[in-house]
Amino acid sequence: MDLTDLGFDRWFQEHQSKIDLVEYQIARVTAVDRERYLVRSELNEVPAKLTGKLLFSAESSADLPCVGDWVFVHYHNSDTLAIIHDLFPRKSVLRRKSAGQHIDYQMIAANIDVAFIVQSCDSNFNLRRLERYLVMVNDNNIESIFILSKCDLINPDETEQRILQIRQNNVGIRIFALSNKTGIGLDSFQRVLERGKTYCLLGSSGVGKTTLLNQLLGQEVLQTNTTREKDGKGRHTTSRRQLIVLDNGAMFIDTPGMRELGIIGVNTGIEESFVDIMELSKRCRFTNCTHTMEIGCAIQSAIAKGEVTEDRYHSYLKLMKESEYHEMSYFEKRKKDRQFGKFIKSAMKNNKRK
C-alpha cells in the first residue's frame, strides 16, 4: 500500500510541492479518541502524539488534527510511535457547531470525497434534519448521497413515497434505499465505492451506520447496539471517529451519531441546499426583498401556488438566522480569545525581563 491508496491524490501531491517540510514524513490520521491519535503510512499504523508547540499554538479545535487529516510526522521508538508536528492543507472538512451553548466548531472529519447521509424508515426519517446535513456537507464542496436505511420496515410503495418526498426538495441528490437485515440495495450501493476515495457516514444514532460498515467489511468488526422500540433511537455505539479501509480499497470514516446539528457561517451550504429558493429570489420585484410580505415576491408567489412548501421555506429562514447568529457570536469569541492570548504572551515576556 502506498499513500495514493490512502487517498493522497493529485490535489495533495500538487500542494506537497509548495511546502518546505522535507525533513518530515507524511501520514494520515486514522483514529481520534479525545487526545489520542492513530496515524497510518505506507508501512504501518501506529499511535501518535502532538508536539507541545502544535497543541498550545492552536487557537481552536479546527487547528488540531482530526480523522482523515494528512499530517507531518517524525517516527520514534523503532517506528512504533509518531510525533505530529504539523497539518497538511485540507481539501475538505466536515464540522458543526459544538453541542450546547458554547459557540465554537467541532471537527468531524477531513478530506472527505463523498458523505453518505443516513436516515432510517422508522421515526428517524425527517426532511428538516436532512436539510441540515445537506447544508453542512454542501458548505464544504463534498458530494452528498442519501441512504434510506431499514427499508424492510415499510412496504415498497411507502419506500417510493419517502424517496419522492426527498426528490421534491432535493432534486439532484442520489438516493439508495437499502436494508442491512434483508440485503436489499446493498449490491448496487457497493458498486459506487471506489478505491482510494474517502467516504463518511453521517446520521443519528440507531440508523444503521455501523451495521452497514460491518456488512461492507463482511464481519462483525464494529460493535452495534439495538435501538429502543419506543422511539427507534439508538445509543452511541461508535465512541470515536476512525477511518477504515475496505478490501476493495475504498475508505470509510465512521462517526458517532449526532443529537445536535448546529451550524455556523454556512451561507454557501444553504445556497446550494436551497437552490430552488435561491433561484426564485432572483425573480423578486425588489432586490432587497425580505421574502415576507412584499408585493412581487417570487418566493411567496411560489408558496401560494404550492411550488414550494411552507415547511421548506421556514426551514430556509431558520437555518439562515441560526447560521448568521452563531457566526457573529463565533467571531466575537475569537476576538476575545486573541486578545487574551496577546495578554498572556505580553505577561510572559514581562516575567522573563524581571
Legacy VTK file of the C-alpha trace (Angstrom):
# vtk DataFile Version 3.0
C-alpha trace
ASCII
DATASET POLYDATA
POINTS 354 float
0.000 0.000 0.000
1.262 3.478 -0.858
-0.029 6.947 0.032
-2.255 7.129 -3.066
-4.088 4.052 -1.786
-4.810 6.035 1.384
-6.225 8.951 -0.598
-3.130 11.071 -1.267
-4.368 12.066 -4.715
-3.219 14.700 -7.220
-4.671 17.582 -5.174
-2.398 16.736 -2.231
0.584 15.962 -4.444
0.341 19.418 -6.027
0.197 21.070 -2.610
3.105 18.980 -1.339
5.438 20.587 -3.879
4.652 24.012 -2.366
5.519 23.017 1.218
9.088 23.060 2.522
8.915 20.338 5.173
11.097 17.689 3.535
12.563 16.523 6.846
9.212 15.034 7.878
7.244 12.013 6.698
3.597 12.147 5.678
0.917 10.017 7.346
-2.871 10.026 7.589
-4.833 10.280 10.829
-6.995 7.147 11.019
-8.468 7.496 14.517
-9.065 10.204 17.106
-10.238 9.424 20.631
-10.032 12.556 22.781
-6.303 13.430 22.698
-5.154 10.032 21.440
-4.333 9.532 17.756
-3.544 6.750 15.309
-1.716 7.540 12.056
-1.116 5.339 9.042
1.608 5.438 6.405
2.626 3.065 3.601
4.188 0.722 6.147
2.046 0.571 9.274
-0.412 2.173 11.676
0.950 3.455 14.990
-0.115 5.626 17.956
0.743 9.310 17.673
1.121 12.357 19.898
1.096 16.088 19.221
4.106 18.282 19.816
3.646 20.811 22.590
4.116 23.607 20.064
1.253 22.367 17.871
-1.017 21.774 20.865
-0.513 25.126 22.556
-0.416 27.240 19.396
-3.848 26.019 18.317
-6.453 28.753 18.670
-9.358 26.312 18.341
-10.115 22.642 17.692
-10.033 23.405 13.960
-6.256 23.843 14.244
-5.755 20.332 15.617
-5.723 17.070 13.636
-8.982 15.224 13.059
-9.645 11.863 11.456
-8.868 11.963 7.729
-6.201 14.661 8.072
-2.784 14.307 6.471
-0.018 15.265 8.900
3.760 15.734 9.037
5.370 13.326 11.492
8.631 12.058 12.922
8.795 8.382 13.918
10.428 7.234 17.184
10.958 4.043 19.210
11.806 1.903 16.174
8.883 3.390 14.226
6.296 2.388 16.846
5.361 5.967 17.821
4.758 9.050 15.680
5.048 12.676 16.749
2.741 15.012 14.816
4.423 18.336 14.023
2.015 19.991 11.587
-1.097 19.575 9.438
-1.217 19.275 5.672
-3.682 21.631 3.867
-7.218 20.230 3.874
-9.138 19.536 0.672
-12.429 19.458 2.570
-13.643 19.357 6.138
-16.852 18.425 7.936
-17.618 20.414 11.054
-20.569 21.555 13.111
-21.296 23.894 15.972
-20.246 22.403 19.311
-23.128 20.900 21.260
-24.739 23.082 23.935
-24.414 26.826 24.458
-20.694 27.018 23.659
-20.139 28.769 20.306
-17.262 27.004 18.568
-16.608 24.489 15.822
-16.437 20.763 16.485
-14.393 18.950 13.869
-15.932 15.758 12.470
-13.599 14.626 9.681
-11.288 15.987 6.979
-10.523 15.260 3.328
-13.846 13.587 2.529
-14.800 12.877 -1.086
-18.395 11.710 -0.537
-20.682 11.995 2.501
-23.463 9.418 2.868
-26.328 10.960 4.843
-28.234 8.122 6.510
-31.833 8.184 7.734
-33.972 5.156 8.523
-37.563 4.380 7.570
-38.775 4.500 11.172
-39.374 7.627 13.287
-35.881 8.885 12.394
-36.992 9.972 8.901
-37.058 13.778 8.921
-36.746 16.093 5.907
-35.777 19.094 8.025
-32.881 17.186 9.594
-31.814 16.032 6.135
-31.638 19.688 5.073
-29.303 20.440 7.997
-26.947 17.659 6.972
-27.021 18.803 3.351
-26.132 22.352 4.376
-23.153 21.093 6.385
-21.925 18.871 3.517
-22.567 21.329 0.676
-20.777 24.132 2.502
-17.534 22.207 2.058
-17.977 21.182 -1.574
-18.376 17.497 -0.690
-20.596 15.264 -2.790
-23.677 14.124 -0.848
-25.589 10.863 -1.321
-28.659 9.931 0.703
-29.159 6.464 2.198
-32.672 5.451 3.240
-31.914 2.552 5.581
-34.130 -0.113 7.179
-36.452 -0.141 4.160
-37.581 -3.622 5.291
-39.701 -1.821 7.928
-42.116 -0.464 5.288
-43.582 -1.742 2.028
-42.125 -0.815 -1.396
-44.856 1.753 -2.109
-44.082 3.561 1.148
-40.380 3.486 0.291
-41.085 5.130 -3.075
-43.205 7.751 -1.319
-40.281 8.621 1.003
-37.942 8.886 -1.991
-40.439 11.140 -3.783
-40.588 13.430 -0.724
-36.811 13.780 -0.778
-36.611 14.446 -4.518
-39.304 17.132 -4.369
-36.996 19.192 -2.143
-33.575 17.975 -3.305
-33.945 17.091 -6.959
-30.335 16.306 -7.761
-29.368 14.150 -4.781
-28.599 10.471 -5.403
-30.585 8.070 -3.215
-30.053 4.455 -2.140
-32.803 2.547 -0.354
-31.368 -0.454 1.443
-31.777 -2.893 4.308
-28.946 -4.338 6.371
-31.368 -7.055 7.508
-32.507 -8.380 4.116
-29.625 -7.156 1.949
-31.900 -5.131 -0.354
-29.927 -2.467 -2.217
-26.513 -3.410 -0.809
-25.079 -4.686 -4.113
-25.900 -1.502 -6.040
-24.580 0.581 -3.143
-21.244 -1.263 -3.064
-20.742 -0.700 -6.790
-20.393 3.073 -6.311
-17.456 2.720 -3.895
-14.085 3.478 -5.492
-10.552 2.554 -4.460
-8.644 5.461 -2.898
-11.809 7.513 -2.263
-12.780 8.548 1.269
-16.405 8.259 2.340
-18.134 9.377 5.505
-21.331 8.124 7.153
-23.460 10.837 8.777
-26.668 10.369 10.720
-28.340 9.952 14.076
-27.647 7.047 16.417
-29.557 3.904 15.546
-29.972 4.441 11.781
-27.649 1.538 10.963
-24.348 3.248 10.067
-22.140 0.817 11.985
-24.190 -2.189 10.862
-23.727 -1.068 7.255
-19.968 -0.837 7.765
-19.940 -4.357 9.202
-21.803 -5.517 6.085
-19.159 -3.915 3.881
-16.368 -5.459 5.977
-18.032 -8.877 5.790
-17.794 -9.455 9.535
-18.843 -8.003 12.904
-15.756 -5.867 13.414
-17.536 -2.859 14.938
-19.862 -3.041 17.930
-23.564 -2.390 17.391
-26.498 -1.961 19.779
-30.209 -2.414 19.195
-32.465 0.626 19.003
-35.186 1.381 21.544
-38.602 0.183 20.407
-40.493 3.172 21.861
-38.769 5.814 19.729
-36.446 3.967 17.339
-33.391 5.738 18.739
-30.087 4.048 19.421
-27.238 4.581 21.822
-23.892 5.960 20.695
-22.286 2.672 19.613
-19.436 4.481 17.858
-17.493 6.348 20.526
-14.596 7.559 18.405
-14.007 8.712 14.864
-11.993 6.256 12.794
-11.003 5.599 9.188
-11.469 2.052 7.930
-10.020 0.645 4.684
-12.256 -1.886 2.928
-10.974 -4.853 0.935
-11.788 -3.047 -2.337
-9.605 -0.080 -1.308
-12.433 2.346 -0.519
-12.146 4.122 2.844
-14.923 4.877 5.310
-14.952 7.223 8.281
-17.364 6.064 10.958
-18.569 8.830 13.275
-20.704 8.903 16.427
-24.385 9.728 15.964
-25.275 13.397 16.367
-28.121 14.509 18.614
-27.461 18.175 17.854
-26.533 19.602 14.467
-25.904 23.296 14.968
-24.408 25.318 12.114
-22.110 28.352 11.923
-21.438 30.589 8.913
-22.681 28.228 6.202
-24.201 30.628 3.670
-22.644 28.715 0.760
-24.073 25.440 2.047
-27.525 26.983 2.457
-27.468 28.447 -1.042
-26.514 25.076 -2.556
-29.043 23.158 -0.444
-31.922 25.522 -1.267
-31.223 26.130 -4.955
-34.949 26.336 -5.717
-35.484 29.161 -3.224
-32.299 30.979 -4.256
-33.353 30.890 -7.918
-36.810 32.210 -7.035
-35.289 35.077 -5.040
-33.654 36.373 -8.244
-37.126 36.945 -9.719
-38.379 39.103 -6.853
-39.520 42.588 -7.840
-37.219 44.279 -5.323
-33.534 43.422 -4.870
-33.811 43.944 -1.092
-36.895 41.743 -0.776
-37.216 40.098 2.656
-39.484 37.391 1.184
-42.153 38.007 3.802
-44.864 40.454 2.682
-43.550 42.469 -0.272
-45.605 42.775 -3.436
-43.862 40.937 -6.252
-42.024 38.413 -4.039
-41.389 35.349 -6.220
-40.907 33.065 -3.222
-44.228 33.992 -1.620
-45.894 33.543 -5.013
-44.368 30.048 -5.354
-45.600 29.120 -1.874
-49.119 30.283 -2.750
-49.041 28.109 -5.901
-47.780 25.082 -3.968
-44.443 25.037 -5.795
-42.538 25.478 -2.503
-43.858 24.118 0.789
-44.274 26.324 3.845
-42.119 23.891 5.848
-39.201 24.135 3.421
-39.441 27.934 3.305
-39.455 28.234 7.115
-36.564 25.751 7.321
-34.567 28.004 4.966
-35.297 31.099 7.089
-34.456 29.284 10.328
-31.128 27.964 9.043
-30.130 31.386 7.698
-30.897 33.123 11.010
-29.186 30.421 13.076
-26.065 30.463 10.908
-25.755 34.262 10.976
-26.348 34.450 14.742
-23.765 31.798 15.576
-21.279 33.276 13.118
-21.470 36.671 14.838
-21.055 35.006 18.241
-18.138 32.894 16.985
-16.134 35.820 15.601
-16.750 37.786 18.799
-15.418 34.806 20.774
-12.326 34.502 18.543
-11.665 38.221 19.016
-11.724 37.808 22.796
-9.536 34.678 22.590
-6.914 36.540 20.542
-6.939 39.470 22.959
-6.465 37.072 25.882
-3.646 35.279 24.018
-1.851 38.577 23.424
-2.236 39.419 27.117
-0.672 36.069 28.150
2.261 36.470 25.734
2.864 40.009 26.992
2.769 38.845 30.616
5.252 36.028 29.875
7.664 38.464 28.194
7.490 40.811 31.195
8.236 37.947 33.596
11.310 36.976 31.582
12.685 40.519 31.836
12.415 40.546 35.651
LINES 1 355
354 0 1 2 3 4 5 6 7 8 9 10 11 12 13 14 15 16 17 18 19 20 21 22 23 24 25 26 27 28 29 30 31 32 33 34 35 36 37 38 39 40 41 42 43 44 45 46 47 48 49 50 51 52 53 54 55 56 57 58 59 60 61 62 63 64 65 66 67 68 69 70 71 72 73 74 75 76 77 78 79 80 81 82 83 84 85 86 87 88 89 90 91 92 93 94 95 96 97 98 99 100 101 102 103 104 105 106 107 108 109 110 111 112 113 114 115 116 117 118 119 120 121 122 123 124 125 126 127 128 129 130 131 132 133 134 135 136 137 138 139 140 141 142 143 144 145 146 147 148 149 150 151 152 153 154 155 156 157 158 159 160 161 162 163 164 165 166 167 168 169 170 171 172 173 174 175 176 177 178 179 180 181 182 183 184 185 186 187 188 189 190 191 192 193 194 195 196 197 198 199 200 201 202 203 204 205 206 207 208 209 210 211 212 213 214 215 216 217 218 219 220 221 222 223 224 225 226 227 228 229 230 231 232 233 234 235 236 237 238 239 240 241 242 243 244 245 246 247 248 249 250 251 252 253 254 255 256 257 258 259 260 261 262 263 264 265 266 267 268 269 270 271 272 273 274 275 276 277 278 279 280 281 282 283 284 285 286 287 288 289 290 291 292 293 294 295 296 297 298 299 300 301 302 303 304 305 306 307 308 309 310 311 312 313 314 315 316 317 318 319 320 321 322 323 324 325 326 327 328 329 330 331 332 333 334 335 336 337 338 339 340 341 342 343 344 345 346 347 348 349 350 351 352 353
